[in-house]
Structures are given as structure tokens and as C-alpha cells.
Amino acid sequence: MPHIILEYSSNLGDDDALAYLLDRLHDALGDTESFESERIKSRAVRCDTYHVGADRRGFVHATVLFSAGRPEALRRQVARRLLDIMRSDAALGGADIANSVEIRQFEPGMYVTERDE
């Protein structure tokens, strides 16, 4: 079950733009080889307390988690594709925002759902 956790600074107050960005990231991951849209869990988390260097006014960071076993090339492709989407979103400030993507894999046996009980 892949997850996208989109964290963003509270000074990016455009909720509609952030919802649209989350939709775009969700769809992009779902359109990627070996992922199914209906299995992806996506959510956005507003950060009211944060620091981002001296010159940036805000940030958007996506953490993408999924089961282990996907090739490094695919993981890099996902990170680059999602970052490109984030950077192209002019509604959120474009280049004035620190954008980043982190790809993580669940440790085998350490992701448990209610279906596993």
C-alpha cells in the first residue's frame, strides 16, 4: 500500500491549490509502472511551526513510502516526476518554495494493516 505524505508550510494558505497538488501527485504515482491508484493513500499535513533557511518563504515536501523490491531506477523516476510536478505548480509560489521528495521503502514485515490480523 503506497503512501504519499505531503507536508507544507502554513504560509502557503491556498487549500484548493494544495488539494490539487496532492491529486496530481496521487495520479502521477498511480500512473507509474507497478503502482495502482486505488491502493495509494495520500494526505497533506500543514506545518504551523517550521524553519526553512534564511531566503525561503515556505516549503513543500513529499514523502513516498511503499513496499521494498522496486528497482532503484524506478524509485529515482518517481522522485523526479513528483518533484517536477511540485516545482511546476505556480499557484504555490514556484521557485520561492523549497520543494523536496523523499522515497522510502517499508521494512519487510513492519507494515501491518487490519487485514493482516
Phi and psi restraints in degrees (value plus and minus 20) as a CYANA .aco file:
   2 PRO   PHI     -86.7   -46.7
   2 PRO   PSI     129.8   169.8
   3 HIS   PHI    -148.6  -108.6
   3 HIS   PSI     123.6   163.6
   4 ILE   PHI    -142.1  -102.1
   4 ILE   PSI     102.2   142.2
   5 ILE   PHI    -134.8   -94.8
   5 ILE   PSI      91.9   131.9
   6 LEU   PHI    -121.8   -81.8
   6 LEU   PSI      90.2   130.2
   7 GLU   PHI    -120.1   -80.1
   7 GLU   PSI     122.6   162.6
   8 TYR   PHI    -169.4  -129.4
   8 TYR   PSI     131.6   171.6
   9 SER   PHI     -95.4   -55.4
   9 SER   PSI     126.0   166.0
  10 SER   PHI     -86.2   -46.2
  10 SER   PSI     -35.1     4.9
  11 ASN   PHI     -98.1   -58.1
  11 ASN   PSI     -18.8    21.2
  12 LEU   PHI    -117.2   -77.2
  12 LEU   PSI      31.4    71.4
  13 GLY   PHI     -75.8   -35.8
  13 GLY   PSI     -15.3    24.7
  14 ASP   PHI    -105.6   -65.6
  14 ASP   PSI      71.8   111.8
  15 ASP   PHI     -81.5   -41.5
  15 ASP   PSI     -57.6   -17.6
  16 ASP   PHI     -85.2   -45.2
  16 ASP   PSI     -61.4   -21.4
  17 ALA   PHI     -85.6   -45.6
  17 ALA   PSI     -58.8   -18.8
  18 LEU   PHI     -89.1   -49.1
  18 LEU   PSI     -59.0   -19.0
  19 ALA   PHI     -83.1   -43.1
  19 ALA   PSI     -61.4   -21.4
  20 TYR   PHI     -85.0   -45.0
  20 TYR   PSI     -62.3   -22.3
  21 LEU   PHI     -80.5   -40.5
  21 LEU   PSI     -64.6   -24.6
  22 LEU   PHI     -81.9   -41.9
  22 LEU   PSI     -60.9   -20.9
  23 ASP   PHI     -79.5   -39.5
  23 ASP   PSI     -64.4   -24.4
  24 ARG   PHI     -84.3   -44.3
  24 ARG   PSI     -61.3   -21.3
  25 LEU   PHI     -85.7   -45.7
  25 LEU   PSI     -63.7   -23.7
  26 HIS   PHI     -79.0   -39.0
  26 HIS   PSI     -68.3   -28.3
  27 ASP   PHI     -84.1   -44.1
  27 ASP   PSI     -60.5   -20.5
  28 ALA   PHI     -84.0   -44.0
  28 ALA   PSI     -62.1   -22.1
  29 LEU   PHI     -86.3   -46.3
  29 LEU   PSI     -61.2   -21.2
  30 GLY   PHI     -84.4   -44.4
  30 GLY   PSI     -48.4    -8.4
  31 ASP   PHI    -103.5   -63.5
  31 ASP   PSI     -24.6    15.4
  32 THR   PHI    -106.1   -66.1
  32 THR   PSI     122.8   162.8
  33 GLU   PHI     -69.0   -29.0
  33 GLU   PSI     114.1   154.1
  34 SER   PHI      58.8    98.8
  34 SER   PSI     -10.7    29.3
  35 PHE   PHI    -141.6  -101.6
  35 PHE   PSI     126.0   166.0
  36 GLU   PHI    -138.9   -98.9
  36 GLU   PSI     104.8   144.8
  37 SER   PHI     -73.4   -33.4
  37 SER   PSI     -60.4   -20.4
  38 GLU   PHI     -89.8   -49.8
  38 GLU   PSI     -31.3     8.7
  39 ARG   PHI    -120.1   -80.1
  39 ARG   PSI     -27.5    12.5
  40 ILE   PHI    -103.3   -63.3
  40 ILE   PSI     114.9   154.9
  41 LYS   PHI    -129.0   -89.0
  41 LYS   PSI      99.3   139.3
  42 SER   PHI    -141.6  -101.6
  42 SER   PSI     124.2   164.2
  43 ARG   PHI    -175.3  -135.3
  43 ARG   PSI     134.8   174.8
  44 ALA   PHI    -136.7   -96.7
  44 ALA   PSI     119.1   159.1
  45 VAL   PHI    -146.1  -106.1
  45 VAL   PSI      99.3   139.3
  46 ARG   PHI    -102.6   -62.6
  46 ARG   PSI     112.9   152.9
  47 CYS   PHI    -129.7   -89.7
  47 CYS   PSI      93.1   133.1
  48 ASP   PHI    -104.8   -64.8
  48 ASP   PSI     -45.3    -5.3
  49 THR   PHI    -136.5   -96.5
  49 THR   PSI      99.8   139.8
  50 TYR   PHI    -184.8  -144.8
  50 TYR   PSI     143.4   183.4
  51 HIS   PHI    -158.0  -118.0
  51 HIS   PSI     115.3   155.3
  52 VAL   PHI    -155.6  -115.6
  52 VAL   PSI      72.8   112.8
  53 GLY   PHI      26.5    66.5
  53 GLY   PSI    -186.6  -146.6
  54 ALA   PHI    -117.6   -77.6
  54 ALA   PSI     -44.2    -4.2
  55 ASP   PHI    -128.3   -88.3
  55 ASP   PSI     -23.2    16.8
  56 ARG   PHI    -120.9   -80.9
  56 ARG   PSI     126.1   166.1
  57 ARG   PHI    -116.4   -76.4
  57 ARG   PSI     -31.6     8.4
  58 GLY   PHI    -194.4  -154.4
  58 GLY   PSI    -197.0  -157.0
  59 PHE   PHI    -169.9  -129.9
  59 PHE   PSI     136.9   176.9
  60 VAL   PHI    -157.1  -117.1
  60 VAL   PSI     105.9   145.9
  61 HIS   PHI    -151.7  -111.7
  61 HIS   PSI     108.9   148.9
  62 ALA   PHI    -130.5   -90.5
  62 ALA   PSI     105.4   145.4
  63 THR   PHI    -125.2   -85.2
  63 THR   PSI     106.8   146.8
  64 VAL   PHI    -136.2   -96.2
  64 VAL   PSI     103.2   143.2
  65 LEU   PHI    -140.4  -100.4
  65 LEU   PSI     119.6   159.6
  66 PHE   PHI    -179.2  -139.2
  66 PHE   PSI     150.9   190.9
  67 SER   PHI     -84.7   -44.7
  67 SER   PSI     131.0   171.0
  68 ALA   PHI     -87.8   -47.8
  68 ALA   PSI     141.1   181.1
  69 GLY   PHI      94.2   134.2
  69 GLY   PSI     -30.2     9.8
  70 ARG   PHI    -102.2   -62.2
  70 ARG   PSI     122.9   162.9
  71 PRO   PHI     -83.6   -43.6
  71 PRO   PSI     132.5   172.5
  72 GLU   PHI     -78.1   -38.1
  72 GLU   PSI     -59.6   -19.6
  73 ALA   PHI     -79.9   -39.9
  73 ALA   PSI     -60.7   -20.7
  74 LEU   PHI     -87.5   -47.5
  74 LEU   PSI     -61.5   -21.5
  75 ARG   PHI     -81.8   -41.8
  75 ARG   PSI     -62.5   -22.5
  76 ARG   PHI     -85.7   -45.7
  76 ARG   PSI     -59.5   -19.5
  77 GLN   PHI     -81.6   -41.6
  77 GLN   PSI     -64.2   -24.2
  78 VAL   PHI     -81.7   -41.7
  78 VAL   PSI     -67.5   -27.5
  79 ALA   PHI     -79.5   -39.5
  79 ALA   PSI     -67.0   -27.0
  80 ARG   PHI     -84.7   -44.7
  80 ARG   PSI     -63.5   -23.5
  81 ARG   PHI     -83.1   -43.1
  81 ARG   PSI     -64.6   -24.6
  82 LEU   PHI     -88.0   -48.0
  82 LEU   PSI     -59.6   -19.6
  83 LEU   PHI     -83.7   -43.7
  83 LEU   PSI     -60.5   -20.5
  84 ASP   PHI     -80.7   -40.7
  84 ASP   PSI     -60.7   -20.7
  85 ILE   PHI     -83.2   -43.2
  85 ILE   PSI     -65.9   -25.9
  86 MET   PHI     -82.3   -42.3
  86 MET   PSI     -62.9   -22.9
  87 ARG   PHI     -90.3   -50.3
  87 ARG   PSI     -46.3    -6.3
  88 SER   PHI    -104.1   -64.1
  88 SER   PSI     -26.0    14.0
  89 ASP   PHI    -102.6   -62.6
  89 ASP   PSI      69.3   109.3
  90 ALA   PHI     -83.2   -43.2
  90 ALA   PSI     -45.9    -5.9
  91 ALA   PHI     -82.6   -42.6
  91 ALA   PSI     -43.0    -3.0
  92 LEU   PHI    -120.9   -80.9
  92 LEU   PSI     -10.1    29.9
  93 GLY   PHI      86.4   126.4
  93 GLY   PSI     -25.6    14.4
  94 GLY   PHI      33.6    73.6
  94 GLY   PSI    -139.2   -99.2
  95 ALA   PHI     -91.3   -51.3
  95 ALA   PSI     -34.7     5.3
  96 ASP   PHI     -97.3   -57.3
  96 ASP   PSI     -22.3    17.7
  97 ILE   PHI    -134.6   -94.6
  97 ILE   PSI     119.0   159.0
  98 ALA   PHI     -99.6   -59.6
  98 ALA   PSI      89.9   129.9
  99 ASN   PHI    -123.5   -83.5
  99 ASN   PSI     121.7   161.7
 100 SER   PHI    -175.8  -135.8
 100 SER   PSI     135.8   175.8
 101 VAL   PHI    -154.6  -114.6
 101 VAL   PSI     116.1   156.1
 102 GLU   PHI    -144.4  -104.4
 102 GLU   PSI     110.2   150.2
 103 ILE   PHI    -123.4   -83.4
 103 ILE   PSI     107.8   147.8
 104 ARG   PHI    -148.9  -108.9
 104 ARG   PSI     132.2   172.2
 105 GLN   PHI    -135.5   -95.5
 105 GLN   PSI     119.3   159.3
 106 PHE   PHI     -84.7   -44.7
 106 PHE   PSI     118.8   158.8
 107 GLU   PHI     -89.3   -49.3
 107 GLU   PSI     112.9   152.9
 108 PRO   PHI     -72.1   -32.1
 108 PRO   PSI     109.5   149.5
 109 GLY   PHI      61.4   101.4
 109 GLY   PSI     -21.5    18.5
 110 MET   PHI    -126.6   -86.6
 110 MET   PSI     -14.7    25.3
 111 TYR   PHI    -132.5   -92.5
 111 TYR   PSI      94.6   134.6
 112 VAL   PHI    -143.3  -103.3
 112 VAL   PSI     116.1   156.1
 113 THR   PHI    -139.7   -99.7
 113 THR   PSI     150.6   190.6
 114 GLU   PHI     -83.5   -43.5
 114 GLU   PSI     -44.0    -4.0
 115 ARG   PHI     -89.8   -49.8
 115 ARG   PSI     -38.8     1.2
 116 ASP   PHI    -102.8   -62.8
 116 ASP   PSI     -30.0    10.0
